[in-house]
């Protein structure tokens, strides 16, 4: 059965994610407020950011940059 949530990114009811994609409290917020469609849009944007900025996801500093961008993209924080 599909899980329907109000997606704060799309501002509409939409299919929620099947499981928590991201760890911690931020992951819980994403799971509860971000739809599958919005998460897909973020993953596309994330790929562009990683490639354009030549980020290395094994480096803590680069992961923090991506997390900051994710918050801006999904929640306008």
C-alpha positions in Angstrom: 0.0 0.0 0.0 1.3 3.4 -0.9 2.0 5.9 1.8 0.5 9.3 1.0 2.0 12.4 2.6 1.8 16.2 2.2 5.0 17.0 0.4 6.4 20.3 1.7 8.6 20.6 -1.4 5.8 20.1 -4.0 3.1 21.6 -1.7 0.7 18.8 -2.5 -0.3 15.3 -1.4 2.0 12.7 -3.0 3.4 9.3 -2.6 5.8 9.1 0.4 9.1 7.2 0.4 9.2 3.5 1.2 11.9 3.9 3.8 14.1 6.5 5.4 16.7 7.5 2.8 18.8 9.6 5.0 20.0 9.0 8.6 19.2 10.9 11.8 16.6 13.6 12.6 17.0 15.1 9.2 16.2 11.7 7.6 13.0 11.4 9.7 12.0 14.9 8.5 12.7 14.0 4.9 10.8 10.7 5.3 7.7 12.4 6.7 7.7 15.5 4.5 9.4 14.8 1.2 7.7 12.7 -1.5 9.4 10.1 -3.8 9.1 12.6 -6.7 10.7 15.4 -4.7 13.5 13.1 -3.5 14.2 12.1 -7.1 14.5 15.8 -8.0 17.0 16.3 -5.2 19.1 13.3 -6.3 19.3 14.8 -9.8 20.4 18.1 -8.3 22.9 16.4 -5.9 24.5 14.6 -8.9 25.0 17.9 -10.7 26.4 19.6 -7.6 28.9 16.7 -6.9 30.1 16.8 -10.5 30.3 20.5 -11.0 32.1 21.1 -7.7 34.2 17.9 -8.0 33.1 16.9 -4.5 34.4 13.8 -2.8 31.7 12.1 -0.8 34.3 10.3 1.3 35.4 13.7 2.8 33.3 14.9 5.7 33.7 18.5 4.5 32.1 17.7 1.1 29.3 15.7 2.7 28.5 18.7 4.9 28.3 20.9 1.8 25.9 18.5 0.2 23.8 18.3 3.3 23.6 22.1 3.5 22.5 22.2 -0.2 20.0 19.5 0.4 18.4 21.5 3.3 18.2 24.6 1.0 16.8 22.7 -1.9 14.2 20.6 0.0 13.2 23.0 2.9 14.6 26.4 1.9 16.6 26.4 5.2 
